[in-house]
Amino acid sequence: MRADRLLALLMHLQNRGRSTAARLADELEVSRRTIVRDVYALRVAGFPVYTERGPHGGIYLHEDYRVKLTDLTPEELGALFAFSVPAPLADLGMGAQAKGALRKLATSLPSSRQDVERDVRSRLYLDPNPWRPSVEAIPTLSTLRRAVWEDRWVRATLIRVRRVRIQHEMAPYSLVAKGRVWYVVWKGSDHRIRVDRASDVVEAELADRTFDRPAAFDLETFWTQWTAEYEAGLWFFEVRARVRPDALPELERDLDRHIRHTNAAPEDKGWVRVELAFDHFEHARATLLAYGGAVEILQPQALRQSVAAYAQSIVDRYAGGREGSILDP
């Protein structure tokens, strides 16, 4: 186990450069004292690992040192070759490049290691596709990818709940694949950073002007923090309901982020039970009212009664058939 950690420490220093003991300890999930011992062990073994005190100091690897492919263990090579090309890379049009990289890796290995790929691929295969895959059509993905790579502003049209369309100028910082669902992290003209499903960007046109990407922006850190905050705020108000079968696809499309569970076994006449979560009571009521009789709220009773009262007030307003003013009592 320690040998694996020492190799991981070397690879981290090679790929990311100078680092502090505290940062390395967080990255490798060990104590700072363990990092100090590991650095000493590497130096005793002859690896050019150095430490330097001061505000600009840290732990670093001599710039001429490189970990070679021959240093990879058979188990590490096996882990690499076990991966199929992830579906999100294929979505981006990078599947061929990923396969090419694995082929080059295999051919560059010493002859004693080249049988690892064949052995692993004949024994292990990771199929990333579920039986009922949810694959979204994202016609703007290639445009967003180009904008991310070239740091270019995009004139975009985004779709919201109930198919409402809004226009934005966006500076796409990053694309993130969560499962098979793509998200775009972007900054608006108001300098606020937002996250949207890439499939919600229904139109995208590259602008001529570019944006300055902040040097301090770390995608992994941002995404981890954003998802934690999003999930903490999302699951506050829980709702159980059932959905008419013809309305289920639209509800799944519009309220995907709010769906916690869908009952796989439909009930009488094909109705399907779902569990939803919203920010608060009023958010749930306003959202579900828009689906009319296609959604029946089962729990909580307070929400069910409130929606029924709203629906009855609408019936009462229109039952007379007369024209009225919105100011009428």
N, C-alpha and C positions, 0 to 999 in steps of 0.2 A: 504493500500500500504506500509506503514511504517513497519507493522508487517512482511510482506513478505521480506522486505529488511533486517530487523533485523535477521530473520532466515537465510537468505542468507549469512549475515556476520558471523554468528555463524558457519555455515557449511564450509565456506571458511577457517576460522581459524582452525577448526577441521581437515580438509583434507590437508591443505597446511602449517599449522604451523604458526610460527611468520611472521609478515608482517608489512610493513610501512603504514602509513595513506595514502600516495600518491598512493601506489600500490593498496590498497583497494579501493580508490576512483576511479581509472581507471577501476578496475574489476567490480565494482557495478555501474559505470557511474553516480557518484554523486560528490559533492565537498568534499575537505578535511575537511571543517568545518562540513559538514553533518556526515562524519565518526566519528569525535570527539564527536558530540552530540549523535550519535547512541551508541558508546562505553560507554558513561556516562549513557545512558538509560539502557543498559544491566546490568551494574554494580549495578544501583539502583534497578533493578528487581531481583538481586541476582545471576546473572550469573558470573562465575569466569573469567572475562576478565580483563587482566592487561596490563599496559603500562610501558615501560622502556626506559629511555633516553640513548643516547650514540651511537657510531658507530655500535654496535652489538645489539642495542635495538629494539624497535618496539612494536606492539600490539600482544598479544598472549593469548591463552586460556589455563587454567590449564590442565595439561596433563591427569588428572584423569577424566575429564569431557567428556561425549559423548552424542551427540544428538540421542535419541532413536526413534524407529519407531513410537511410540505413539505420538511423537511430530509433525509428518507429518499431515497436514490438509487433509480433504477429497479431496479438489481440487488438492493438490499436488500428492496424491495417484492416483487420476483419470488421471492426466497427465502422470504418469509412466505407468499405465496399458493401456493407449490409444495406446502406441507404439506396433506395430508388430515387430517381429524380423527383423532388417534391412537386405536387400539382401546381402550387403557386408559381414556381419557376416556369412551368410550361405556360401558365396564363400570361406571364410577362414575355413569352417568346424566347426564354433563356434555357429551355430544356436541352437543346442540342449542345449549347456551350457547357452545361453541367456534365453531360455524358462525355463530351470531349475531354474535360478536365480529368474525369476518372480514368479514361483510357490512357491519357498521358501519364498519370500517376502510376498506373499498372505497368506500362512499358518502361518507365524510368527506374523501377525497382531492380535490385540485384536479382540474378536468376534464382537464388535460393528462396526469394520471397514472392516470386511471380505466380506461384501456385496458390497463394492465399486468396486471390480474387475468385478463381474457379471454385475452390473449396467452399468459400462462404456463399457464393451465389447458388450453389447446388444444394445448400442446406438451409438457407434462411432467406425469406423474402418478406418485405414489409409492404403490405398493400394499404395505401393511405385513403382509399376510397370506400366509404360506407355503402351498405346495400342500397340505401335510398339517398344518394348524394344530393346536396342542395347547392347547385352550381348556378351562380347568377350570370346573366349576360351583362357584360360591362363594355359597351362599345367605346367608351372614352379611356379605357385603361392604358392603351398604347400612348395616347396623347399625354396622360398624366405621368406616365413613366418618363417620357421625353422631357417634360417640364421639370421633373424631379432631378434628372441627370444634368440638365442644362441650366438649372436655376432660373427658369423663365416664368413670368406671370401668365395666368390663364384667365380668360373671360369664360366663366362657367355658369351653367344653369343647373340648379339643384332642385330635387323634388322632395317635398315634405309630406306629412300625413294628409291623407285624402287627396293626394296628387296635386297639391298646390306647388307651383313653380316659383322660385326666386332666383335672381341674378346676383352673382358675386364676382369680384376680382379676387383671385386667390394666388398666393405664392406657395406652391406645394413643396413642403420640406421633405416629406418621406411617404413611402407606401409601406403598409404593414399588412401581412396576411395572418389572420387569426383563424386557424383551421383553413377552410377554403374560401373564407370571406375576406375581401380586400377592404382596407380602410386607407384614407388619405389624411395625413396630418398637414394642415395648412395654416398660413397666416393671412389674415385679411388686411385691407387697407387701414383698419383701425388698430393694427399691430397685435390683435388678439389671436392666439393660437387655438384652432378648433380641430375636431376630429369628425369625419363623416365617412359613411360607407361609400366606397368608390362607385357602387352601382347607383347611388343617389345623384351622382354627377352625370346627368343625362346628355349634356352638351358641354363641349370643352374646345376652346380655340386658343392656340398659343399666341401670346402677345410678343412684340418685338423686344420689349424691355426686360431686363433681368433684375433679380433681387439679390441682396446680400445675405448669404446664409450665416447666421450667428455662429462664431467659432465655438462658443460654449455649449451649443445645443447637442445633447447626447440622446439619441433616439431611444435606446434601451431604457435609460433612466426615466425619460419622459413617459414612455408607454407604460412602464410598470406603475408609475405614480398615477397616471391618468386612469388606467383600468381599475386601480384600487379605489380611487375616489369615485369613479363612476359606479362601481358595484356597491360601494358603501351607501351611496345616495339612492340607488335604484330600488333596492329591496326593502323599502320602508313600508309601503302599503300594499298588501297582498290581496289578490282577487281570484276567486274561482268562478268560472263561467262555462257556458257551452255555446258552441258556434255552429251555425247552419253550414252544411257542407259546401255550398256554392260560395260562401263568403270566407271560408277558411284560407284559401290561397292569398287573398288580399290582406286579411288580418295578419297572416304570417309574414307577408312582405312589409307591411307598414309598421307592425308592432314587434318585429323580431327581437329587438333589444329588451322588450318587456316580457317576453314569454319565458317562463321558467320550465314548464313541462306541458306536453301535449299527450293526451291519452291515445295510444295507438289503436285501441278498439272502439270504433264508432258505436253510438247508441241508436235508439229508435230513429228511423228516417235519416240515418247518417250523421246526426249531430255529434260533434266531437267536444269533449271536455278539455279545457285548457286552464292552466294556472298562470296568472299574470302578476306583475309587480310594477307599481308606479311610485312617483315621488311622494304623492300625498292624495288625500281623499278627492279633492277638487280636480286634480289632474286625471284620476281614474274616471270620474263622472263625465267630464267634458270629452274625454277621448272615446269612451264606450257609447255615449249618447249618439255619436256620429254614425254608428253602425245600425241604429234603429233596431228593428226586430230580428236582425241577423245574429245578434248576440244576446243571450239571456244571462244575467248575473245571478249566481247561486249564493255566493257568500262574499262579503259580509252582508247581513240583512240590512244594515243601515244604508249601505250603498244601493242595494236593490230597491229599497223603499224610496230613496231620494230620486233615483232614475225614474221610477214609476210615477212619482209626483211630478217630475218635470214633464214626462210624456203626457200625463193627464192634463197639465196646464196648457200644453200645446193643442191637445184635442179640444179643450174648452175654448181656446182662443179662436180656432178655425171652424168649430162646429156650426156656428150661426151662418156661415157662408157670406157675411157682409164684409165690405171693405172697412178697414180700420186703421187708425194711426198707431205707430209704435209708442205714442205718448198716452194712449188710452189706458185707463186704470184696469 
